[in-house]
């Protein structure tokens, strides 16, 4: 598949909760705005390079196997973040990848955000099955 890049905002979810409870100032919430996050339709979740995990202050919660983009290895699974794309947001766990790997946005966050890849337009778009509107399906 062709590469699709998107703008994404990633925020430390624990910081957001603390800001909501007025334990942390809103301007102290650790976050990243990325202009070139790679949408990886073969990827499962959100993968972040180590440098971004450190910048966000994410804690490691377990180990998991990561493959193949970053090379098969055991990677750290980190606490969840809030991922925002096109004004839609979700909470998603993070898998750590080496610093030379790109940020990868996988299928789980895409489904949660109700976004699909427009291969011809090489962009993300709202799910046409829902008229482009953000819909969470319940079965």
N, C-alpha and C positions, 0 to 999 in steps of 0.2 A: 504494500500500500504506500501511497505517497505520504510524505511527511505533512502533518498539519500542526501548526504552531498556534498558540492562543495566549492571551493575557490571562493571568491568574493571580489572585491575592490569596496568600496563605497566612493564617493567624494562629498563634498559640491559643488553643481552646481554654486551657486552664487560666491563662491571663485574662481572657474575655470574661470568664466566670468571676474572677476576682474583681475585675472592673465593674461588673454588674452589681456585685455586693459592696462596692466602694472600698475594697481592700487595696486596690491598685488604681492609680489614675488612668483614665482611658488613653492618654498619650503615652503610657508606659507599656501598652500591649505590644508584645513583639510580633512583627509581621514582615512579610516580603511581598513586593509587587513584582511579578515577573512578566516580561513582555513576550517571552519566547519559550513557554512551557510546551513540551512536545506531547501531543496526544498519541498515546500508544494503544491502539485497539487490541493488541495482543497482550497488553499489560493488564494485570488484575486490579491493582489499587494505585495509590499515590506513592511514587518513589522520589525521594529527595537525596541529593548528595550530602555527605557528611557536613560540609561547611554550612549548609542551610539549616541542618538539624541543630548544629551548635548555635547559630545565629538566633534561631527560634527558641532555644533553651528546652528542647524536647527531651523527655526522659525515655530511656530504653525500657521496654516492658517485657520483651521476650526475644527469642531467636527464631528465625525462619529461613527457609531456603529461598534464594532468589536466583532466577535464571530466565532467559539466556542473555538479555541485552547487556547486563553488567558482568556477564560471565557467571557461571554457576558458583555460588558461594553461600555460606550461611551469613545472613545479614540480620541486623538488629531491627526489630519491630518497635516502633516508638509510639508514644501516646498520640491520641488523635489531634487533628488540627481542624480549623474551619477553612474550607476551600471555597472560594467565590469565583465564579466565571459568569460573565454576562449578567451580573446582578442576581444570579441564583447561587445559593450556598448549601453546603452539606458538611457534616462532620465525618472524617475518615481517618483511619489509622495510616501510619506512614511506614514504609520500608526504607531502610538506609541503603544507599548505593554509594560506590566510590565517587570521589570528587570529579573524576573525569567523565562521569556519566551525566546525561541530561536529566532535568526534571521530567518525569513521566507521569502523565495522567491517564489512568487505566479505566477499564470498563465499569468497575463498581461506582466510582464517582460520576462517571458519565450517566449511568442509569439513574443514580440518585438525583442528578441535576436535570434529567430528562433532556439531555443533549445528544445529538448524533453527528457523525462525521459526514459532511457533504464532500464526497471525494472529488467531484468535478470542480466545485468551487474552492476546494482545499481550505475548508473552514468548518467550525462547529456551528450548528444551527439547532434551534428548538425542534423537538421531535415532530415531524410532519403528521404522525398518527394522532397527535394531540393538537393539531392546528398551530404548532409552535409554542403553545402555552405550557407552562411548567405544571405537569400533572404527576402526582405520585400514585402509582397503581397499587391497589390492594387486591389480592386474590383470595 
